[in-house]
Amino acid sequence: MTESNHAGFSGSGFVNYTNVAGGYVEFTVNAPAAGPATLALRFANGTTGDRPLNISANGGSPSNLVFAPTGAWTTWSTMTTTLTLRAGANTVRATATAAEGGPNLDFLDVTASDGQAATDHEAEDAAISQGAVESNHTGYSGRGFVNFQAVTGSSVEFTVDSPQATNAKLDLRYALGAAGSRALDVSVNGQTVADDLSFPSTAAWTTWLSVPVPQATLQAGINKIRATTSSGDGPNLDKLTVTPTGPADGVRPTAPGNLRKDGEPTVSTVSLAWAAATDNVRVVAYDIYQHGQHMKAVDGNTLAATVTGLEPETSYDWTVFARDAAGNVSEASNAVTIATLPAPPDTEPPTAPGGLRSPGRTATSVDLVWTAATDNVRVTGYEVFRDGALAETSDGPATTVAGLRANTPYAFKVRAYDLKGNRSAFSPEITVTTGGSQPGGVPDPGPVSTLASGVDVAWGLTFLPDGSGVYTERNTFNVVRLTKSGQKTVLGKVPDSQTTGGEGGLMGVEAGPDFATDRYLYFLHTSSEGNRIARMKLETNNTLSGYTVLLRGMDKSRFHNGGRLRFGPDGKLYASMGDAQGPSKAQDRNSLNGKILRINPDGSIPSDNPFGNAVWSMGHRNPQGIDFDSRGRLWQAEFGDGTMDEVNLIQRGGNYGWPSCEGTNGSCSGYLAPKKTWPTSAGSPSGLTIINDHVFVATTRGERVYRMRIDTSSNLVEQKTYFQGTYDRLRTVEVDHDGDIWLTTSTDKDGTSGNDRILLIDIVYSGGPPGNEFVLSSGAFGDNGTIPARFTCAGDGGAGQDPSPPLSWGAGNTGARGYAVVFADVANNGNKLHWAIWDIPAARLTLPEGLGAGFTVPGQDGAKQKAMGSGANAQKYFGPCPGGSTHPYTFTLYALNTATVPGLGSGSSMAQIETAIKAAATAAVRLRGNSNARA
């Protein structure tokens, strides 16, 4: 039934479904052409449960959409899906499938095949003659509405920029609380398209309706659409909605030609010129890029530009792209490399840094700070020496030197350098001894070794159940298996891969969650028609077979192709996809570019995706590294333009602002803010991995690894910077099944192939959980990592009586009087209890590796334990033994309100023990692990 008892709807009301399955709302939709169309349904759901609908067109196969709670019946949201329409009239039906019926349904908005998106133009932003902007009546959009003066000839003139000449439908949203009707004349570019258009009473000034002008003709470029009172006063005017009814302009301009140097460069500028591109409508702009970074834009009539603010004596890689008013971007021009001139002669070195000291240390790293040097021009950076050899560089007067060994003294000294390479004298040398290591939760980078050399732009990296890695080479399209002992095996190439002369090629790789049984590897790569997600099978003879495309439709460009893949804890495949140098695509829900994508392992679209397609979040420029934290939340690293790189916490349907907002710079109101930003000169974050809720980010331009902790407020804190300038550009960082990091170099800008490496960083888990937070961790594996074989039945070939892994935690603010840990197999949402330990004293915040046997645990101050099984098996930790298929496991730490859990003895069952522990618990946290061990 149609109702109007909840505010915020458009039109005269909304449809309230009867609380039964099978109720439906049927719309008639006219499409200008046959093909896929985007359907957006505006709804409210004030309940706490989902309200699903089947959406079908012309009786065809339905698309099932889940309409989640909106928090209140007066809070309206939009759900989007894609269906195929025929040319002309179509019947679109939304049918409730649950006994509770559907959500309250406000309207259906359709963008048909080859159609152009509607645009809204607020009346308060238009040119107003004899009227005022007011906001005293609720329900308007934007900042207010226009109240006409009560005279004939009052007007509101909207400026509408159309990407092409087209017919369009005009809708004027208004309110009229007075009786009767009022009239407006509507003209486009001086030509009347509606004479004395009637606006009937809406009965209240807070009730808003729309009156259409079915047919108007727009010219390419600027149009003036004027609404003028024709008989005295007019209605309150809220906005104009322009919906082009002709086909969209999908033709890209041709690539600009003959890009060349236009005059000699200076120490800080380069001048460029190029031949004009052509377009079926018109070229409105040219975008000038330096290796993926947008440097400058000029209008479509300008064929030369000078880029300023460059560094002296530096080679820059230039390309130019043409753009039309519809946002179509050409392919790249030819690339040219032009170097700026050297800076003026300068032989004066900087002053020596002073006050070198160490404010902190771990078992594997030393923090250093010093007093900044000065220079007659400027200090460019600092060189940090360890034991007489250059260890790394630093942008400023502080750094962290990692890759060290525990309980070892190291000598450090620092010197400054300037742009011309003049070096200062060294600071006084200091000696710092690293700390000792202990099981805990903080992943500190230890000694670094080389796993493989002779690698060519290793881009993607994943791990197989046996612990070996699989990496991709972007430019050769090779897929290579690499063991931790350094043995390389080329598995083959991914078919139909091609480069883009920049950042495209064979990029992400991810082993499927069921690899142990189906042996699927997933790839993201560039092909002839665009970027793709595909799947192949790794045969037992180390060859690839069965190439299958799972997702197409992602545009490619020389730069901004995204490229990372990651399976989530929900079993879905997530992908990062760049805007393909078309910034407007990032805000287009129907485009897969500038997005985080989410698909099922077979390539189908999950029913709970927010927009009915593969899009999970939007408003991204060039997102790359993605990974999940201990709470199952997705974090993502993103390349900025010329100002800020960022790390984001991704939300379903979230909009992160590009191109209006870059990091925190620009028009950022209404968009989700990043959790961390860096200047682009210190970033270009390509790889991201998470260990025990510490985010590691590898950077290309920054040539460093960042580490940050996720705190309880979901902020990134305690940033550390490692290996700056030590290993050149860094591409990919991933944690392996042993909790160590594999780090790939990416010297792709030097023009030499096969000179990259894959490095192994020994991660030492030290210091205990950060900030004494109530967090459970293990020094043997990271959260959601693979439980090492020595703690499973594979260690000794028998089930039960296994060595237990080391565990540690912080007390937080739980006020615990004791602790307990329960270990369980949770495959298929089950809870198969393996082992429990309880009555752990409040003062004890660790359990060592390899607990002894016995109901009373030896050496653990009276703690008790019980495992599944009988006899000796029940008296010691019982590790994973799923028999070859990968199972998820959880170690759950309970804070107890008692030092001794009552009612438990050696004869208690595992279920009784878990129930008693839960009854005494005041808080609980989990450490996740995985295993496919077999005896």
N, C-alpha and C positions, 0 to 999 in steps of 0.2 A: 504494500500500500504506500501511497505518497504521503509523507509527513513533513512537518516543518518545525518540530518542537526542539530541535538541537541547532544552535547557531553555527554559522560558518559555512553553510552550504551556498552554492551558486544557484542562479535561477529561482524558481518558486518553491523548491523543496527538494526532497531526496526520497529514495525508495527504501522502505524498511521491509526486509524479507520476513515472511512468516517462519516461525521456528520449526520448520520441517525440511527434509531433503527434497529436492526436486523443484522448488520455487525458482522462477527465473525472471530476468529482465531482458527484453529483446529490443535491439536498436536496428534502425535501417541506416546503412552507411553507403554513400556514393563515392566510388573510387575512380580517379581519372584514368587509371591504367591497371591492368592485371599485374599481380606480383605481391611480394611480402609487404606488410604494413605494420606499423607500430601502434599498438592500442594501449592507451593510458587510462586507467580507471581510478577515479578519485573516490575515496571511501573513508569511513570512520568505523572503528571497532572499539567500543568502550568496555568490552569484557576482558577477561584475563586469558582467554583461549583463542586459538586460531579459528578463522571462518573461511574455509576453502570454497572456491568457485571453479567450475569448468567453463572455460571460455571457448566458444566454437563459432566458426563462420560458415554460413550456408549449409549447416548440418554436417560439416566435416569433423575430422578427429579433433577432440577438444585439447586445450592446453590447461593443465591443472595449476592454479595459482593459490598460494596460501596468503590470506590477508591477516597479518599479525595484529595484535592489539595496538591501538594508537594511544592508549592511556585515558581517553575520555571520548564520549560521543560528540563532543564539540571540537575534537582535534582531528583534522583531516589529513590524509596522506594519499600517495599515488602509487599504484602498482602497474607495472608495464609488462607487456608480452608482445610477441610477434606472431601474426597469422597471415596466411595467404588469402588475398581478396581477388575477386574478378572485376573486370572493368564494368562500371555502372553500379546498379543497386546491389547491396549485400545485406544479409541478415546476420547480425552478431548477437549471440545469446550468452548471458552469464547465468549459469545454473548452480544453485546451492547443492553441495554434496554431503553436508553434515546435518544431523538431526536438529542442530541449533539454528539452521538457516545460514544466510550469508551476512556480510557486513552491511551497514547502511551505505547505499550507493548514490553518489552525487551526480557524476556525469562520466561519459566516455569521450575521450579525445583521440582522434585517429590521424596519424601521419601516413598517408597512402604511399604506395610504390611510386618512386620518382617524384614524390611530393616534397615540398619545402616546409620546414618547421614554421609554426606560427610565431610571431613576435609581439610582445606587449609593449605599449608606449603609454607611460603614465601621463595623465592630464596635467599634473602639477609641474611636470618637466617641459611642457609645451609652451609655445608663445601664446600669451593670454591677453586679450583685448576686452576691457570692460567686464572683468571678473576677478575673483579672489580665490586663493588657495586656502581651504579650511579643513578642519579635522574634527569637528564637533559631533559628527554622526559616525558611529562605528560601522565596521564591515567593509570599508574601502581597502584597496590594495595600495602598496607603496606608502608614501608619506602623507597622503591626503587626497582631496578631490577639488574640482573647480566649481564654485558657486557663481553662475552667470549673474550679471546685473540684469534687472528686469526691464531691459530695453531691446528693441530689435537691432540686430547688427553686432551684438556681443559675440566673441568668437574664441575658439581654442584651435591653434594650428600646430599639428604634429609634423615633425620631420622624420621621414621614413626612408632609410637607405636600402634600396632593393639591389640585390646582386645581379639581377637581369630584368629585362622587360617581361612582364607577366600579368595575367589576370589575377585578381585577388578578391577575397571576401573580407569585408570590414565589419567588426563587431564593436559597438559602443556600449560600455557598461555604465549604468546610471542608477540613480535613485530619485523618486519623485513622491514625496509624502503628501502632497496636496491632491485635491480631487481633480478629476479631468485629465487632460493630456497636454503636453507641450511639444513644439515642433522645432526641428533643426534642419537647416540646409547643409548638405555634405558635398564638398568639392575635392577633386584631386587635381593638383597642378592647374587650378583655375577653371576646370571643367566640372560642372555640376553632375554628380552621380546619384544624388537623392534629393528631391525637392519636397520641402515640408514633411520630412520624415517624422512620423508620430512616435512619441515616447509616452505610453500610457502610465497612469498612476501605479506606483508599487505599494501604495497604502501606508507606507512608513518610510521615513528618511534613512532608516537603517536596513531597509530591504533593497537589495541590488539585483537588477536584471540586465539583460543585454538585448539590444535591437540590432539586427543585421542589415548591412548593405550587401546584397548577394553578389554584385558584380561591379568591380572597379578595375581600371587598367593602370598599372604602374609602369614607369619607365626605368631603365637601368640607371642606378645611381640615386640621387636625392629626389624625393617626392615631398610635396607639401599637401597634407590632408587637413582640411579645415572644416570644423563644425560651427555653424553660425545660427544664432537664434533668428527665427523668421517671423515670429509674431509675439514679441514681448519676451517674457522670461523663458528660460530653458530649464531642463532638469539639472541636478547635480551630476557632473560628469567625472567618472573615476578613471577610465583608461580606454584606449583603442587597441584592439587585437587585430593584427593583419595576418591573414592566412592565404598565402599564394595558392592558387588552384591549378596552375600550370606545372609542367614537369620541372624538377630541380635541374640546375646546371651542374652536371657531374663531369664536365670535360676539364681536364687539367691544362694549364698553359704549357706551351712548349718550353724546353729548357733554354735559359739564356745562353748565348754563344760567345765564343772568343773572349772569355774572361782573361784579363791581362793587366799588367802593371801600367798605371797611368801617371807617368812622372816618377821621379826618384823618391824612394822612401827617406824618412828622416830617422832620428834616434827613437822617435815615439809615434810615428805615423806611417801608414801605407795607403797609397791612392790606387784605386781600381777602376776599371771601365769594362763594359761588356756590350754585346749586341742585344737588341731588344728581343724579348720573347713575344709570342703571339697567343691569342686566346679567342675562343668563339664569341665572347662578349667583350671583355676588356681586362687588361692587366692593371691591377690597382696598386701593386707594390712589388718591390724587390727586397729580399732578405739576404743579408750578407753574414756568412758563417765563417768562423775560424775553428776548424776541427770540432764541430758539433756545438760550439758556443755561438749564440746569436749575438752579433756585434753591432749591427746597425740595420735600419730599414729606411728605404727611400720610396717615394711615390712612383707610380707606374710610368711616368713620363721622364724619369731621371735615369740615366744610363751610366753614371759615374758617382763615386763616393770616396771620401777619405775617412779612414778609421783612425781614431786618436787613442791616446792613453796606453800605448804598447810599451813593452820593455825593450831597452836597447840591445842590439847584437843578438836578436832572437829570430829564428825562422818560424814563420806562420803559414799554415795551410788554409787557403781560401777557396770557398765556393759560394755561388750565388743561386738563389731560387726565386722564381716568379710566383706571384700569388694573385688570384682573382677575387672578386667581391664575394663569391660563394664560399671562399675558404679553400678552394682547390689549389694545391701546391704542385709546382712542376718538379720534374726530376732535376738533379743537380747540374749546374754548369760544369764545364771542364774545371779541374782543380789546378791552382797555381800556388807555388811556394815562393814567398817573398820574405827576405830578412830585413829587419830594421838595421840602421847604421850603428856602428859602435858609439858608445858614450865618449865624451871628451876625455883626453888623457888625464889620468889621476894616479899618482904614485904614492899618495899618502895613505898609510894603513890606518885602520881603526885603532882606538885605544884598547888595551888589554881588558878583558872581563875581570871583575873582582868579586871577592866574597863568595867563592865557590863553596857550597855546603850541601849536605844531604838531609832533607827533612823527613825522609821515610825510606823504608826498604822492605822487601819480602825475601823469600828463599831464592827467588830467581830474578829480581829486579832491584834497581837502586834509583830513587828519585834525586834529581839534581836541580838546584837553582843557583843563580849567580846575579851579580849586578851587571846591568846592561852596559855594553861598550858604546862608544860614540865614534862618529866619523865626519869628515868634512863634507861628504855628500849624504850617504846613509849606509847604515849597516844592513847588509843583505841577509846574513844568517850567521850561524855558529857551527863550528866543527867540534864534536865531542870525542875525545881520545880515551881509550881504555887500555891500560897497560902499554902505553906508548904507541898504539895503533888507532887509526881512525875507526870509530865504531858507528857513528851516525851523525846526522845534522839536525839542526833545530831552527825554527823560524824566530823564536824569542828566547828570553833568558831562563828557560826551564825545560826539562825533558825527563823522561824515564828510560833508563837503559835496561833492556830486558835480555832474555836468553842466557842468563847467568846460572851458576851452580850454587847450591846451598852451602852455607858455612865457609865461604871462600872470600879472601880479601882481594879487592880490585883497586887499582890506582886510576884516578880520573883527572883530566885537565881539559880546559876549553879555550878555544881562540875564536875571534870574530873575523869575518871577511866582508869585503864590499863588492860592488858590482864589477869592478875591474879585476877582481881576484887578489887584491892586496890582503895579506893576512896579518893580524895583530900578533903581539907576543902572547904566549900562553898565560893563562891564569895560574896561580899557585896550585900545585897538585895536591889532591887529598886522597886518602885511602879509606874505603868503606868495605866492611865485611857483611856479606849477605846473611840473612837469618836462616834458621833451620826450618825444614819442612815438616808438616804434620797433616794428617787427614783433615779435611775441612771442606768449605764450600767455595772458596775464591779461586778461580782458574787463572793462575799466573803463568805467562809464557816463560818457559825454560830454554835449555839449549836448542839450537837450530841446526839441522843437518839437511843435506840435499837428497831427496828421494829419486829425482830424475832430472836430467839436463837434456839439451838438444830438443826441447819442446817448443812448439810454435803456437803462441797465443792460446794457452790452455784456458778455456772459458768456463765450461760447466764441469761440475765434479759431483759424483755421488758414490755411495758405498754399497757393496754387495754383502750378503749375510756372512760370507767367509772373511770379511774384513778388508778385502781388496778394493781399490778405488777404480772408478771408470771416469775418464775425463774426455772432453771434446776439444778439438783444435778448430778455432773459428774459421781460419782461412784455408786449411787443407781439407776440412770436413771429415777428418779422421776421428774415430772413436777408439780409445786406447784403454786397456786394462793395466793397472799398475799395482803391484803388491807392495807391502810395507818394507820388503827387503830390496825393492828397487827393480824388480823384473817387469819389463814392459811387453805387452802383447797387443798388436793392432787388431782390433775386432772387425774393422771394415769402415765404410763410409756411409753417411746418411744420404739416400738418393735425393735428387732434385734440389740439392743445396747450392746456393751461389752467394757470393759476397756482394757488397754494395760499394766497395771502394772506401769504406769507412768503418762503421760499427756493426754491419750486418754480416751474416754467415751462419755457421753452426754454433749455436749458443748453449742454452740450458740442456741439462740431462738430469734425469731423476729415475731411480729404480722404483718400480711399483711396490705398493705395500704387500702384495702377494707374490713377490718375485720368486720366493722359494718354490712355488708351485707353477706359476705361469711364465716366469723368466722374462717379464716385460721391462723394457727400458723406454722412457719417454723423452722426446727431444723437442726443443723449440728452435726452428731454423728459418732462414730466409730462402725463398724459392723464387721462381720467375714471376709469379703473380702477386707475391706478398709474403708475409710471415705466416708460418704454420706451426701447429702442435701435432706431432706424429708419434707413432709407437712402433717399436720393433722388438723382435724376440731374440734374446741372446742364447744361441744354441750351446749345447754342452761341449761342442768342439771349438768354442770361442769364435764363432762367426755370427753375424747378424742376418736376420731374415724377416719376411713378412711385414714390409713397410706399409703402414696404414695411416692415412691422414685423419686426425680426430677433429681438428678445428682449423678453418680457413677464415678469410675475411679481415685479416689484420694487415693494414697497409704497411709498406716498407719505405724506407728512404735511406740516403747515405748515412744518416745518423738517426738516433732516437728510436731504436728498435727494441728496447727493453731486453728481455731474454731469459730471465730466471724461471725455474720451475721448483715447486715444493709440494709434496703431499701433506695435507693437514691431518690432525688427529681425527677429523670427521671422515677421512677416506677420500676426500675430494682433491683434485689436482688444481693448484693455484699457479698462476703465471703472471709475470710482470710484463707489460707491453707499453712501449713508448708511443709518443704522439706522431711519430713519423714526420717530424718537422711541420706538422699542421696543427698549431696550438688549439684551434677551435674544436678539433676532434675530441679533446680532453673533456669538454663540457657537453658533448653529444652522446646521450645515452645509447643511441643506436649504433655508434661507432665502437669498435673494439680497441681503438687506439687511445693512448693516454689513460690506461685503466689497469687495475688488478682484475684478472679474469679467474673464473672458477668453473670447472667442468667435472663431470663424472669420469671415472677411468676409461669408459668406452667412448668419451667425447660428447655424450648427451648433456643437456642442460639440467642442473639440479632444480627441483620444483620450488625450492626456497630461495633461489637467487632473487635479488630485489627488483630487477627490471625485466624479468622474463627472458633474458638472453644470458650470455656468458659473463656479463659485467658484474663484478662484485663491489668495486669502488671506482671512483672517477676523479677527474681533476688532477691528473698526474702528467708530468712533463716527460721524464725518461726514468721510470722506476726500474730498479734492478733487484738487488739482494732482498730476499724474503725468508723469514723463519718464524717459528712459533715458540712462545715462552711456556713456562710450566703450567700456566692457566689456560693454554690452548689459544692464546691470542696471537694474531698475525702482526709482525713488525716488518717494515719495509724501508729500504734506503733509496734515495732518489737524487738524480743529478739535477741541480739548478741550472739557470741560464748564465747570468753574469754576476749574480749577487750571492745567493745562498744555496747550498746543498742541504738536504734534510733527511731525518729519520722520522717515520710516521708510525703510529699505532693504528692499524687499519680497522675500520668498522664497516659492517654490512651496509651497503648503499651510501657510504660516506663520500663527501665531496671535499677534496683537498685544495681546490682553489685555482690551479693553473688553468689558463694563463693570467687571470686577474691578480693572482697572489703567488709570489715566489718566496717560499719560506715564510717569513713574517713581513715581507716587504710587498707593498702594493695595496690593492683593495681587498683586504682579507676578512672583512666582516661577513659573518654567516658561513664561513668555511671552517673545516676542522684544522686546528693549528698543529704544526709539527712538534714532536717531542724533543728534537735536537736539531740545531742548524750549525753549519760552518761556512766561512767564506769559501767560495768556489776554488780559490787558489790553494786552500788547505784540504780539499776534499776530492770530489768526483768519486763518490762511494759506490763501488761496483758490487762487492760481495758482502754478505751479512750472515752470521751464524750466532746462535745463542747457546751458551753453556751455563747451566745453573743460574739462569736469569741474569747473566752478564752478556751484553750484546757486543760482539766483535764486528768491526767494519773495516774492510780492506779498501784502500783508495788508490786510484790511478795517478791523477795529477798531484795529489798530496803525498804520494810515495810513503805511506805510513799505515799503521793499523791502530784504530781506536778501540778502547774497551770502556764500556759504561755499564753501570748496574741499574736494573729496573727496581725502583723502590716501591713501597707499599701504596704510594699515590700514583703509580704508573708513570713516574718521571724518570728520565735517564740522568743519573748522578755519578759522581766520582770518576770523571773521565780520566783515562790514562792514554798516553800516546806512545806507541812502540815502533821501533825499527825505521824511524824517519830517515829517508835517504840511503838506507843500508842496502836495499835489494832492488832499487829502481821502482818502476810503476808496479802496483800490486792489484791483482784482478779478483781472485776468488779466495775465500776463506771458509773452510768447512771443518767441522769436528767429526773425527772418525769414531769407530765403535769402541776404541780404547780411551776416548776422552782427549785425544791429542788433536792438534790442528794441522791440516794441510793447507799451505798457502802458495798460490801460483803467482809468478811474475808475468808482466805483460809489456814487453819492450816493443810494442807494435808500431811505435812512431819513428823508429830508427831506420826503417826500410830494410832490415835484415831479418830473414826467416830463420827459425830453428835455434834461437838463442835465449829461450826462456827456460825457467826451472820450476819444479814443484818442490817446495820446501816442507820439511816436517818440523813442527814446533812441539817439543815435549811440554805438555801442560802439567804443572805442579799445582795440586789443589791444597792450598794452605790457608792458615789464618782463621778457620772456622767460618760459620755463616756470617755474612756482612752485617755490621751494625747490631749483632746479637738478635737479629730478627728470628721469629719463629718459622724457620725454614729448614727443611730436611735436605741434606745433600750427601754425596758420596765422593770420596777421592778416587774411586775406581771407574766411575762413569758419570756422564752428565744426565740431566733430566731428559727423559724420553729417548735416551741413548740405548745402545746395546749392552746388556749385562755381560761382562767378560766371561769367557768360557770357564775360567777356573772357579767361578761361583755357581756353576751349573752341573748337571749330571755329566756333561761332556768332559769335565775336568778329570774325573777318575773312571768314567765309563759306567757308573752305577747311579741309580736314583736314590737320593737321600744321603744324609750325613755328609753334607758338603761344607766347604769353607764359606763362612759368611762374609759379605763385603763390609768394608769400613763405612760407618755412618756417623754423621755429626749434625748438630743443630744448635740454634740459639734459643734462649729462654723467652725472648720477646717480653711482652707484658702479660703473659698467661698466668703468672703467679702459681705455676705448677708445683705440686708437692711430690710429684713423681712422673715417670714417663712410661709409655709402652709403644711397641712397634709391631704392626701386623703386616705380614707379607702374603700376597694373594695373586693368583692368576685371574685376570679379569677379561679374558677373551669372550667375545660375543655377549658383552655386558653381564658376564657371570661374576662369581666371587668364590673361586676355589681356594680355600684357605690352606696355605703351605706351612706357615710358621708364625709364631708370636713370641715376643719377649715382653715381660711386664715387671712391675716393681723396680724399675730403674730409678735410682735415687735422683732427687732434684738437682743435686750438685754435679751430677755426671751428665755431660752434654756430648759425649762421643761413645761409640762402640767400636772396638778395634776389629781389624780383619781376623777372621778365623776363630770365632768364639768356640770354647770347648764344649764337650758333651755333658749332659746331666740336667735334671729338672731344675736344680739350683745351678746357675751358670757360674763356672769357675772364674774367680777373680773379678766379679762384677757386683760386689757389695750386696749380695742377696737377691739379685734379679733372677726371675724364673723364666723358663722357656718351655714350649711345647711345639711339636711339629706333627704333620699328618702322618698316618701310618701307625705302626706298632713297634714294640720292642725298642731296639737301639735307634731306629729311624725317628721315633717320637721324641728323642732326647737331644736332638741337634738340628741346626738349620737345614731346611729341605729346599734346595735351589730349584730353578726352572728345569723342566724336562718335557717340553711339548712334543718332541719326536719329529722335528724337521720343519713343521710349519711355524711361522712366527706368531708368538702370542705376546700380548701386552701384560705387564705385571705392575703392581703398585706396592711400595713400602709406605704404609700410613703411620705417621707419628702422632700419638695422642698425648696431650697434656692432661694430667690426672689431678683430681681434687683430693687425692689420698696417696699416702706413701705405699700402702699395701692394698691391692684390689681384693675385696672380700669375696669369700665363697669359692675360691679356686684352689684346686689341688692337682696332683699328677694324674688323677683319673678324669679330670674335666675334658670334655670334648672341645675341638677347635671352635665350634659354633658357640658353646657356652663361654669360652674364654673371650671371644670377640664381643659377645653381648655384654659381659661383665665389664670389659674395658670401655666400651662405648658408654655404659651407664655411669662410669666414673670420670668420663672425659669432659673437659671444659673447652678444648680446642683441638683441631686436627689439621695436618697438612700432609701432602703426598709427594713422594718422589717416584717418578714413572721410569720404567725400564722395559726392554724388549728382549726376547730370546727365541731362538729356534733350535735349542740344544737337543741332542738326542744321546742316549746312553750307548 
